[in-house]
Every structure is written in C-alpha cells, then in structure tokens.
Amino acid sequence: MPPYLVRRSKGTRIGPVQVGTSYDGRGREKHTAACTAPRCNFSADYDSRAAAELAARTHRCPAR
C-alpha cells in the first residue's frame, strides 16, 4: 500500500458498514464507507465524514 493511502486508526462501525479516513495522493483527507457483509460490494469515498456516516446509516445490503 502506498504511504499516502495509510488509514488512520480512528474508524467507526455503523451496522455492517465501517467508516474510515485516509489521505489521497495530494494529501487531502478522504472518508470511506465500506460494507463488511459477505457478498456485499458496497464501498464509496466521500470528501466529508458526515457524508460517509450518512451513507453508512442508510446503506442496505442487497437481498439474497
């Protein structure tokens, strides 16, 4: 993993979705929401932590 993508240790879990913070190649903070449920491929990057947490709260895994 390139050094600029190192994740900070502060992460939040909302249901099956984990929200974490990283830095892009230009040193800007990016916030990621990623679902940890099996066979759910949801993950998205956001500029604000509030947007990532909103996505985590409203995420619904697809019906199997």
mmCIF file of the N, C-alpha and C atoms, coordinates in Angstrom:
data_MODEL
# 
_entry.id   MODEL 
# 
loop_
_atom_site.group_PDB 
_atom_site.id 
_atom_site.type_symbol 
_atom_site.label_atom_id 
_atom_site.label_alt_id 
_atom_site.label_comp_id 
_atom_site.label_asym_id 
_atom_site.label_entity_id 
_atom_site.label_seq_id 
_atom_site.pdbx_PDB_ins_code 
_atom_site.Cartn_x 
_atom_site.Cartn_y 
_atom_site.Cartn_z 
_atom_site.occupancy 
_atom_site.B_iso_or_equiv 
_atom_site.pdbx_formal_charge 
_atom_site.auth_seq_id 
_atom_site.auth_comp_id 
_atom_site.auth_asym_id 
_atom_site.auth_atom_id 
_atom_site.pdbx_PDB_model_num 
ATOM 1   N N  . MET A 1 1  ? 0.841   -1.162  0.000  1.00 0.00 ? 1  MET A N  1 
ATOM 2   C CA . MET A 1 1  ? 0.000   0.000   0.000  1.00 0.00 ? 1  MET A CA 1 
ATOM 3   C C  . MET A 1 1  ? 0.895   1.236   0.000  1.00 0.00 ? 1  MET A C  1 
ATOM 4   N N  . PRO A 1 2  ? 0.670   2.153   -0.932 1.00 0.00 ? 2  PRO A N  1 
ATOM 5   C CA . PRO A 1 2  ? 1.471   3.369   -0.968 1.00 0.00 ? 2  PRO A CA 1 
ATOM 6   C C  . PRO A 1 2  ? 1.323   4.153   0.342  1.00 0.00 ? 2  PRO A C  1 
ATOM 7   N N  . PRO A 1 3  ? 2.351   4.889   0.751  1.00 0.00 ? 3  PRO A N  1 
ATOM 8   C CA . PRO A 1 3  ? 2.305   5.578   2.042  1.00 0.00 ? 3  PRO A CA 1 
ATOM 9   C C  . PRO A 1 3  ? 1.198   6.616   2.160  1.00 0.00 ? 3  PRO A C  1 
ATOM 10  N N  . TYR A 1 4  ? 0.750   7.207   1.054  1.00 0.00 ? 4  TYR A N  1 
ATOM 11  C CA . TYR A 1 4  ? -0.285  8.225   1.146  1.00 0.00 ? 4  TYR A CA 1 
ATOM 12  C C  . TYR A 1 4  ? -1.676  7.631   1.327  1.00 0.00 ? 4  TYR A C  1 
ATOM 13  N N  . LEU A 1 5  ? -1.825  6.305   1.246  1.00 0.00 ? 5  LEU A N  1 
ATOM 14  C CA . LEU A 1 5  ? -3.126  5.678   1.463  1.00 0.00 ? 5  LEU A CA 1 
ATOM 15  C C  . LEU A 1 5  ? -3.231  5.018   2.831  1.00 0.00 ? 5  LEU A C  1 
ATOM 16  N N  . VAL A 1 6  ? -2.307  5.327   3.708  1.00 0.00 ? 6  VAL A N  1 
ATOM 17  C CA . VAL A 1 6  ? -2.331  4.738   5.043  1.00 0.00 ? 6  VAL A CA 1 
ATOM 18  C C  . VAL A 1 6  ? -3.560  5.243   5.785  1.00 0.00 ? 6  VAL A C  1 
ATOM 19  N N  . ARG A 1 7  ? -4.309  4.331   6.356  1.00 0.00 ? 7  ARG A N  1 
ATOM 20  C CA . ARG A 1 7  ? -5.527  4.694   7.071  1.00 0.00 ? 7  ARG A CA 1 
ATOM 21  C C  . ARG A 1 7  ? -5.196  5.129   8.492  1.00 0.00 ? 7  ARG A C  1 
ATOM 22  N N  . ARG A 1 8  ? -5.928  6.099   8.966  1.00 0.00 ? 8  ARG A N  1 
ATOM 23  C CA . ARG A 1 8  ? -5.790  6.497   10.359 1.00 0.00 ? 8  ARG A CA 1 
ATOM 24  C C  . ARG A 1 8  ? -6.458  5.453   11.233 1.00 0.00 ? 8  ARG A C  1 
ATOM 25  N N  . SER A 1 9  ? -6.062  5.374   12.471 1.00 0.00 ? 9  SER A N  1 
ATOM 26  C CA . SER A 1 9  ? -6.574  4.346   13.356 1.00 0.00 ? 9  SER A CA 1 
ATOM 27  C C  . SER A 1 9  ? -8.014  4.590   13.790 1.00 0.00 ? 9  SER A C  1 
ATOM 28  N N  . LYS A 1 10 ? -8.508  5.810   13.649 1.00 0.00 ? 10 LYS A N  1 
ATOM 29  C CA . LYS A 1 10 ? -9.854  6.125   14.095 1.00 0.00 ? 10 LYS A CA 1 
ATOM 30  C C  . LYS A 1 10 ? -10.870 5.680   13.049 1.00 0.00 ? 10 LYS A C  1 
ATOM 31  N N  . GLY A 1 11 ? -11.636 4.666   13.372 1.00 0.00 ? 11 GLY A N  1 
ATOM 32  C CA . GLY A 1 11 ? -12.666 4.169   12.472 1.00 0.00 ? 11 GLY A CA 1 
ATOM 33  C C  . GLY A 1 11 ? -13.953 3.975   13.242 1.00 0.00 ? 11 GLY A C  1 
ATOM 34  N N  . THR A 1 12 ? -15.064 4.051   12.536 1.00 0.00 ? 12 THR A N  1 
ATOM 35  C CA . THR A 1 12 ? -16.372 3.902   13.146 1.00 0.00 ? 12 THR A CA 1 
ATOM 36  C C  . THR A 1 12 ? -17.120 2.800   12.437 1.00 0.00 ? 12 THR A C  1 
ATOM 37  N N  . ARG A 1 13 ? -17.833 2.015   13.203 1.00 0.00 ? 13 ARG A N  1 
ATOM 38  C CA . ARG A 1 13 ? -18.638 0.948   12.617 1.00 0.00 ? 13 ARG A CA 1 
ATOM 39  C C  . ARG A 1 13 ? -20.106 1.272   12.858 1.00 0.00 ? 13 ARG A C  1 
ATOM 40  N N  . ILE A 1 14 ? -20.887 1.292   11.779 1.00 0.00 ? 14 ILE A N  1 
ATOM 41  C CA . ILE A 1 14 ? -22.326 1.528   11.853 1.00 0.00 ? 14 ILE A CA 1 
ATOM 42  C C  . ILE A 1 14 ? -22.986 0.325   11.201 1.00 0.00 ? 14 ILE A C  1 
ATOM 43  N N  . GLY A 1 15 ? -23.496 -0.586  12.015 1.00 0.00 ? 15 GLY A N  1 
ATOM 44  C CA . GLY A 1 15 ? -24.031 -1.844  11.494 1.00 0.00 ? 15 GLY A CA 1 
ATOM 45  C C  . GLY A 1 15 ? -22.897 -2.613  10.839 1.00 0.00 ? 15 GLY A C  1 
ATOM 46  N N  . PRO A 1 16 ? -23.116 -3.132  9.623  1.00 0.00 ? 16 PRO A N  1 
ATOM 47  C CA . PRO A 1 16 ? -22.048 -3.857  8.943  1.00 0.00 ? 16 PRO A CA 1 
ATOM 48  C C  . PRO A 1 16 ? -21.081 -2.944  8.183  1.00 0.00 ? 16 PRO A C  1 
ATOM 49  N N  . VAL A 1 17 ? -21.340 -1.634  8.204  1.00 0.00 ? 17 VAL A N  1 
ATOM 50  C CA . VAL A 1 17 ? -20.539 -0.686  7.416  1.00 0.00 ? 17 VAL A CA 1 
ATOM 51  C C  . VAL A 1 17 ? -19.478 -0.031  8.298  1.00 0.00 ? 17 VAL A C  1 
ATOM 52  N N  . GLN A 1 18 ? -18.251 -0.051  7.810  1.00 0.00 ? 18 GLN A N  1 
ATOM 53  C CA . GLN A 1 18 ? -17.130 0.575   8.510  1.00 0.00 ? 18 GLN A CA 1 
ATOM 54  C C  . GLN A 1 18 ? -16.802 1.888   7.796  1.00 0.00 ? 18 GLN A C  1 
ATOM 55  N N  . VAL A 1 19 ? -16.600 2.933   8.592  1.00 0.00 ? 19 VAL A N  1 
ATOM 56  C CA . VAL A 1 19 ? -16.223 4.248   8.061  1.00 0.00 ? 19 VAL A CA 1 
ATOM 57  C C  . VAL A 1 19 ? -14.799 4.530   8.513  1.00 0.00 ? 19 VAL A C  1 
ATOM 58  N N  . GLY A 1 20 ? -13.930 4.854   7.556  1.00 0.00 ? 20 GLY A N  1 
ATOM 59  C CA . GLY A 1 20 ? -12.534 5.129   7.877  1.00 0.00 ? 20 GLY A CA 1 
ATOM 60  C C  . GLY A 1 20 ? -12.040 6.357   7.141  1.00 0.00 ? 20 GLY A C  1 
ATOM 61  N N  . THR A 1 21 ? -10.886 6.838   7.550  1.00 0.00 ? 21 THR A N  1 
ATOM 62  C CA . THR A 1 21 ? -10.287 8.040   6.973  1.00 0.00 ? 21 THR A CA 1 
ATOM 63  C C  . THR A 1 21 ? -8.928  7.709   6.391  1.00 0.00 ? 21 THR A C  1 
ATOM 64  N N  . SER A 1 22 ? -8.641  8.269   5.223  1.00 0.00 ? 22 SER A N  1 
ATOM 65  C CA . SER A 1 22 ? -7.338  8.074   4.591  1.00 0.00 ? 22 SER A CA 1 
ATOM 66  C C  . SER A 1 22 ? -6.959  9.376   3.895  1.00 0.00 ? 22 SER A C  1 
ATOM 67  N N  . TYR A 1 23 ? -5.783  9.388   3.300  1.00 0.00 ? 23 TYR A N  1 
ATOM 68  C CA . TYR A 1 23 ? -5.307  10.557  2.555  1.00 0.00 ? 23 TYR A CA 1 
ATOM 69  C C  . TYR A 1 23 ? -5.089  10.161  1.105  1.00 0.00 ? 23 TYR A C  1 
ATOM 70  N N  . ASP A 1 24 ? -5.492  11.040  0.181  1.00 0.00 ? 24 ASP A N  1 
ATOM 71  C CA . ASP A 1 24 ? -5.268  10.756  -1.240 1.00 0.00 ? 24 ASP A CA 1 
ATOM 72  C C  . ASP A 1 24 ? -3.843  11.163  -1.624 1.00 0.00 ? 24 ASP A C  1 
ATOM 73  N N  . GLY A 1 25 ? -3.515  11.054  -2.886 1.00 0.00 ? 25 GLY A N  1 
ATOM 74  C CA . GLY A 1 25 ? -2.169  11.341  -3.370 1.00 0.00 ? 25 GLY A CA 1 
ATOM 75  C C  . GLY A 1 25 ? -1.736  12.783  -3.191 1.00 0.00 ? 25 GLY A C  1 
ATOM 76  N N  . ARG A 1 26 ? -2.684  13.690  -2.991 1.00 0.00 ? 26 ARG A N  1 
ATOM 77  C CA . ARG A 1 26 ? -2.355  15.106  -2.803 1.00 0.00 ? 26 ARG A CA 1 
ATOM 78  C C  . ARG A 1 26 ? -2.398  15.532  -1.337 1.00 0.00 ? 26 ARG A C  1 
ATOM 79  N N  . GLY A 1 27 ? -2.534  14.549  -0.439 1.00 0.00 ? 27 GLY A N  1 
ATOM 80  C CA . GLY A 1 27 ? -2.524  14.845  0.982  1.00 0.00 ? 27 GLY A CA 1 
ATOM 81  C C  . GLY A 1 27 ? -3.851  15.281  1.559  1.00 0.00 ? 27 GLY A C  1 
ATOM 82  N N  . ARG A 1 28 ? -4.930  15.213  0.773  1.00 0.00 ? 28 ARG A N  1 
ATOM 83  C CA . ARG A 1 28 ? -6.247  15.604  1.267  1.00 0.00 ? 28 ARG A CA 1 
ATOM 84  C C  . ARG A 1 28 ? -6.905  14.425  1.975  1.00 0.00 ? 28 ARG A C  1 
ATOM 85  N N  . GLU A 1 29 ? -7.695  14.733  2.991  1.00 0.00 ? 29 GLU A N  1 
ATOM 86  C CA . GLU A 1 29 ? -8.419  13.693  3.720  1.00 0.00 ? 29 GLU A CA 1 
ATOM 87  C C  . GLU A 1 29 ? -9.570  13.174  2.884  1.00 0.00 ? 29 GLU A C  1 
ATOM 88  N N  . LYS A 1 30 ? -9.727  11.869  2.840  1.00 0.00 ? 30 LYS A N  1 
ATOM 89  C CA . LYS A 1 30 ? -10.867 11.225  2.193  1.00 0.00 ? 30 LYS A CA 1 
ATOM 90  C C  . LYS A 1 30 ? -11.501 10.296  3.210  1.00 0.00 ? 30 LYS A C  1 
ATOM 91  N N  . HIS A 1 31 ? -12.790 10.166  3.156  1.00 0.00 ? 31 HIS A N  1 
ATOM 92  C CA . HIS A 1 31 ? -13.519 9.313   4.083  1.00 0.00 ? 31 HIS A CA 1 
ATOM 93  C C  . HIS A 1 31 ? -14.197 8.214   3.272  1.00 0.00 ? 31 HIS A C  1 
ATOM 94  N N  . THR A 1 32 ? -14.072 7.001   3.747  1.00 0.00 ? 32 THR A N  1 
ATOM 95  C CA . THR A 1 32 ? -14.576 5.845   3.015  1.00 0.00 ? 32 THR A CA 1 
ATOM 96  C C  . THR A 1 32 ? -15.591 5.106   3.858  1.00 0.00 ? 32 THR A C  1 
ATOM 97  N N  . ALA A 1 33 ? -16.694 4.700   3.229  1.00 0.00 ? 33 ALA A N  1 
ATOM 98  C CA . ALA A 1 33 ? -17.683 3.822   3.852  1.00 0.00 ? 33 ALA A CA 1 
ATOM 99  C C  . ALA A 1 33 ? -17.640 2.514   3.083  1.00 0.00 ? 33 ALA A C  1 
ATOM 100 N N  . ALA A 1 34 ? -17.436 1.404   3.787  1.00 0.00 ? 34 ALA A N  1 
ATOM 101 C CA . ALA A 1 34 ? -17.339 0.096   3.138  1.00 0.00 ? 34 ALA A CA 1 
ATOM 102 C C  . ALA A 1 34 ? -18.112 -0.932  3.956  1.00 0.00 ? 34 ALA A C  1 
ATOM 103 N N  . CYS A 1 35 ? -18.944 -1.718  3.276  1.00 0.00 ? 35 CYS A N  1 
ATOM 104 C CA . CYS A 1 35 ? -19.726 -2.754  3.937  1.00 0.00 ? 35 CYS A CA 1 
ATOM 105 C C  . CYS A 1 35 ? -18.869 -4.004  4.113  1.00 0.00 ? 35 CYS A C  1 
ATOM 106 N N  . THR A 1 36 ? -18.932 -4.597  5.297  1.00 0.00 ? 36 THR A N  1 
ATOM 107 C CA . THR A 1 36 ? -18.125 -5.778  5.597  1.00 0.00 ? 36 THR A CA 1 
ATOM 108 C C  . THR A 1 36 ? -18.941 -7.065  5.513  1.00 0.00 ? 36 THR A C  1 
ATOM 109 N N  . ALA A 1 37 ? -20.188 -6.978  5.102  1.00 0.00 ? 37 ALA A N  1 
ATOM 110 C CA . ALA A 1 37 ? -21.019 -8.175  4.989  1.00 0.00 ? 37 ALA A CA 1 
ATOM 111 C C  . ALA A 1 37 ? -20.548 -9.026  3.804  1.00 0.00 ? 37 ALA A C  1 
ATOM 112 N N  . PRO A 1 38 ? -20.683 -10.350 3.919  1.00 0.00 ? 38 PRO A N  1 
ATOM 113 C CA . PRO A 1 38 ? -20.277 -11.221 2.811  1.00 0.00 ? 38 PRO A CA 1 
ATOM 114 C C  . PRO A 1 38 ? -21.092 -10.936 1.545  1.00 0.00 ? 38 PRO A C  1 
ATOM 115 N N  . ARG A 1 39 ? -20.434 -10.940 0.433  1.00 0.00 ? 39 ARG A N  1 
ATOM 116 C CA . ARG A 1 39 ? -21.025 -10.740 -0.897 1.00 0.00 ? 39 ARG A CA 1 
ATOM 117 C C  . ARG A 1 39 ? -21.681 -9.384  -1.098 1.00 0.00 ? 39 ARG A C  1 
ATOM 118 N N  . CYS A 1 40 ? -21.371 -8.419  -0.275 1.00 0.00 ? 40 CYS A N  1 
ATOM 119 C CA . CYS A 1 40 ? -21.848 -7.052  -0.489 1.00 0.00 ? 40 CYS A CA 1 
ATOM 120 C C  . CYS A 1 40 ? -20.638 -6.236  -0.928 1.00 0.00 ? 40 CYS A C  1 
ATOM 121 N N  . ASN A 1 41 ? -20.699 -5.660  -2.086 1.00 0.00 ? 41 ASN A N  1 
ATOM 122 C CA . ASN A 1 41 ? -19.547 -4.951  -2.654 1.00 0.00 ? 41 ASN A CA 1 
ATOM 123 C C  . ASN A 1 41 ? -19.639 -3.440  -2.491 1.00 0.00 ? 41 ASN A C  1 
ATOM 124 N N  . PHE A 1 42 ? -20.390 -2.972  -1.497 1.00 0.00 ? 42 PHE A N  1 
ATOM 125 C CA . PHE A 1 42 ? -20.555 -1.535  -1.320 1.00 0.00 ? 42 PHE A CA 1 
ATOM 126 C C  . PHE A 1 42 ? -19.306 -0.906  -0.706 1.00 0.00 ? 42 PHE A C  1 
ATOM 127 N N  . SER A 1 43 ? -18.790 0.103   -1.361 1.00 0.00 ? 43 SER A N  1 
ATOM 128 C CA . SER A 1 43 ? -17.784 0.989   -0.782 1.00 0.00 ? 43 SER A CA 1 
ATOM 129 C C  . SER A 1 43 ? -17.782 2.272   -1.597 1.00 0.00 ? 43 SER A C  1 
ATOM 130 N N  . ALA A 1 44 ? -17.576 3.388   -0.909 1.00 0.00 ? 44 ALA A N  1 
ATOM 131 C CA . ALA A 1 44 ? -17.584 4.681   -1.589 1.00 0.00 ? 44 ALA A CA 1 
ATOM 132 C C  . ALA A 1 44 ? -16.705 5.656   -0.827 1.00 0.00 ? 44 ALA A C  1 
ATOM 133 N N  . ASP A 1 45 ? -16.110 6.605   -1.561 1.00 0.00 ? 45 ASP A N  1 
ATOM 134 C CA . ASP A 1 45 ? -15.267 7.639   -0.972 1.00 0.00 ? 45 ASP A CA 1 
ATOM 135 C C  . ASP A 1 45 ? -16.035 8.960   -0.944 1.00 0.00 ? 45 ASP A C  1 
ATOM 136 N N  . TYR A 1 46 ? -15.835 9.701   0.125  1.00 0.00 ? 46 TYR A N  1 
ATOM 137 C CA . TYR A 1 46 ? -16.509 10.985  0.308  1.00 0.00 ? 46 TYR A CA 1 
ATOM 138 C C  . TYR A 1 46 ? -15.506 12.018  0.781  1.00 0.00 ? 46 TYR A C  1 
ATOM 139 N N  . ASP A 1 47 ? -15.837 13.295  0.547  1.00 0.00 ? 47 ASP A N  1 
ATOM 140 C CA . ASP A 1 47 ? -14.974 14.386  0.989  1.00 0.00 ? 47 ASP A CA 1 
ATOM 141 C C  . ASP A 1 47 ? -15.203 14.736  2.456  1.00 0.00 ? 47 ASP A C  1 
ATOM 142 N N  . SER A 1 48 ? -16.391 14.461  2.976  1.00 0.00 ? 48 SER A N  1 
ATOM 143 C CA . SER A 1 48 ? -16.665 14.789  4.377  1.00 0.00 ? 48 SER A CA 1 
ATOM 144 C C  . SER A 1 48 ? -17.031 13.534  5.157  1.00 0.00 ? 48 SER A C  1 
ATOM 145 N N  . ARG A 1 49 ? -16.697 13.523  6.417  1.00 0.00 ? 49 ARG A N  1 
ATOM 146 C CA . ARG A 1 49 ? -17.010 12.383  7.279  1.00 0.00 ? 49 ARG A CA 1 
ATOM 147 C C  . ARG A 1 49 ? -18.516 12.256  7.470  1.00 0.00 ? 49 ARG A C  1 
ATOM 148 N N  . ALA A 1 50 ? -19.212 13.379  7.531  1.00 0.00 ? 50 ALA A N  1 
ATOM 149 C CA . ALA A 1 50 ? -20.660 13.350  7.709  1.00 0.00 ? 50 ALA A CA 1 
ATOM 150 C C  . ALA A 1 50 ? -21.337 12.626  6.541  1.00 0.00 ? 50 ALA A C  1 
ATOM 151 N N  . ALA A 1 51 ? -20.864 12.861  5.338  1.00 0.00 ? 51 ALA A N  1 
ATOM 152 C CA . ALA A 1 51 ? -21.433 12.194  4.170  1.00 0.00 ? 51 ALA A CA 1 
ATOM 153 C C  . ALA A 1 51 ? -21.173 10.684  4.219  1.00 0.00 ? 51 ALA A C  1 
ATOM 154 N N  . ALA A 1 52 ? -19.977 10.292  4.646  1.00 0.00 ? 52 ALA A N  1 
ATOM 155 C CA . ALA A 1 52 ? -19.652 8.869   4.747  1.00 0.00 ? 52 ALA A CA 1 
ATOM 156 C C  . ALA A 1 52 ? -20.506 8.190   5.820  1.00 0.00 ? 52 ALA A C  1 
ATOM 157 N N  . GLU A 1 53 ? -20.715 8.864   6.950  1.00 0.00 ? 53 GLU A N  1 
ATOM 158 C CA . GLU A 1 53 ? -21.539 8.289   8.001  1.00 0.00 ? 53 GLU A CA 1 
ATOM 159 C C  . GLU A 1 53 ? -22.999 8.221   7.597  1.00 0.00 ? 53 GLU A C  1 
ATOM 160 N N  . LEU A 1 54 ? -23.480 9.203   6.835  1.00 0.00 ? 54 LEU A N  1 
ATOM 161 C CA . LEU A 1 54 ? -24.852 9.152   6.324  1.00 0.00 ? 54 LEU A CA 1 
ATOM 162 C C  . LEU A 1 54 ? -25.018 7.972   5.377  1.00 0.00 ? 54 LEU A C  1 
ATOM 163 N N  . ALA A 1 55 ? -24.040 7.755   4.504  1.00 0.00 ? 55 ALA A N  1 
ATOM 164 C CA . ALA A 1 55 ? -24.094 6.609   3.594  1.00 0.00 ? 55 ALA A CA 1 
ATOM 165 C C  . ALA A 1 55 ? -24.087 5.302   4.377  1.00 0.00 ? 55 ALA A C  1 
ATOM 166 N N  . ALA A 1 56 ? -23.331 5.247   5.462  1.00 0.00 ? 56 ALA A N  1 
ATOM 167 C CA . ALA A 1 56 ? -23.274 4.034   6.282  1.00 0.00 ? 56 ALA A CA 1 
ATOM 168 C C  . ALA A 1 56 ? -24.615 3.781   6.970  1.00 0.00 ? 56 ALA A C  1 
ATOM 169 N N  . ARG A 1 57 ? -25.242 4.845   7.461  1.00 0.00 ? 57 ARG A N  1 
ATOM 170 C CA . ARG A 1 57 ? -26.525 4.674   8.153  1.00 0.00 ? 57 ARG A CA 1 
ATOM 171 C C  . ARG A 1 57 ? -27.636 4.273   7.208  1.00 0.00 ? 57 ARG A C  1 
ATOM 172 N N  . THR A 1 58 ? -27.602 4.734   5.965  1.00 0.00 ? 58 THR A N  1 
ATOM 173 C CA . THR A 1 58 ? -28.702 4.470   5.029  1.00 0.00 ? 58 THR A CA 1 
ATOM 174 C C  . THR A 1 58 ? -28.433 3.277   4.116  1.00 0.00 ? 58 THR A C  1 
ATOM 175 N N  . HIS A 1 59 ? -27.256 2.648   4.230  1.00 0.00 ? 59 HIS A N  1 
ATOM 176 C CA . HIS A 1 59 ? -26.920 1.521   3.358  1.00 0.00 ? 59 HIS A CA 1 
ATOM 177 C C  . HIS A 1 59 ? -27.778 0.305   3.680  1.00 0.00 ? 59 HIS A C  1 
ATOM 178 N N  . ARG A 1 60 ? -28.274 -0.347  2.650  1.00 0.00 ? 60 ARG A N  1 
ATOM 179 C CA . ARG A 1 60 ? -28.997 -1.601  2.780  1.00 0.00 ? 60 ARG A CA 1 
ATOM 180 C C  . ARG A 1 60 ? -28.333 -2.606  1.864  1.00 0.00 ? 60 ARG A C  1 
ATOM 181 N N  . CYS A 1 61 ? -27.928 -3.734  2.425  1.00 0.00 ? 61 CYS A N  1 
ATOM 182 C CA . CYS A 1 61 ? -27.303 -4.776  1.616  1.00 0.00 ? 61 CYS A CA 1 
ATOM 183 C C  . CYS A 1 61 ? -28.360 -5.355  0.670  1.00 0.00 ? 61 CYS A C  1 
ATOM 184 N N  . PRO A 1 62 ? -27.956 -5.750  -0.543 1.00 0.00 ? 62 PRO A N  1 
ATOM 185 C CA . PRO A 1 62 ? -28.922 -6.314  -1.486 1.00 0.00 ? 62 PRO A CA 1 
ATOM 186 C C  . PRO A 1 62 ? -29.514 -7.616  -0.944 1.00 0.00 ? 62 PRO A C  1 
ATOM 187 N N  . ALA A 1 63 ? -30.789 -7.847  -1.267 1.00 0.00 ? 63 ALA A N  1 
ATOM 188 C CA . ALA A 1 63 ? -31.474 -9.071  -0.825 1.00 0.00 ? 63 ALA A CA 1 
ATOM 189 C C  . ALA A 1 63 ? -30.848 -10.274 -1.519 1.00 0.00 ? 63 ALA A C  1 
ATOM 190 N N  . ARG A 1 64 ? -30.711 -11.346 -0.770 1.00 0.00 ? 64 ARG A N  1 
ATOM 191 C CA . ARG A 1 64 ? -30.105 -12.562 -1.336 1.00 0.00 ? 64 ARG A CA 1 
ATOM 192 C C  . ARG A 1 64 ? -31.155 -13.541 -1.739 1.00 0.00 ? 64 ARG A C  1 
# 
